[in-house]
Amino acid sequence: MSQISQITTGWDEYRRALRSTDQEVFDRLFEYAQLHTDPSTVHKPLFVETPILISMLLEQQLQIDDLEERLDHIEDDLND
């Protein structure tokens, strides 16, 4: 069982308390963490959840950057 899987299991009770739509978002956050597990394995933090949370934030920021870039292109096209 991977470190992320172990930590996810520790959040099961919290997840069950969420609304079903929020559970889907919660699950997606841990999927994001899985995308960036390599860097998190070299870092030995005080709290084991820290690299997982950073991985989630990293993936979200990448998606935000992509959306901003797409929006800029759309705005440019509309202004032309």
Secondary structure, DSSP 8 states (H G I E B T S, - for coil): --HHHHHHHHTHHHHHHS-HHHHHHHHHHHHHHHHTHHHHHH---SSTHHHHHHHHHHHHHHHHHHHHHHHHHHHHHHH-
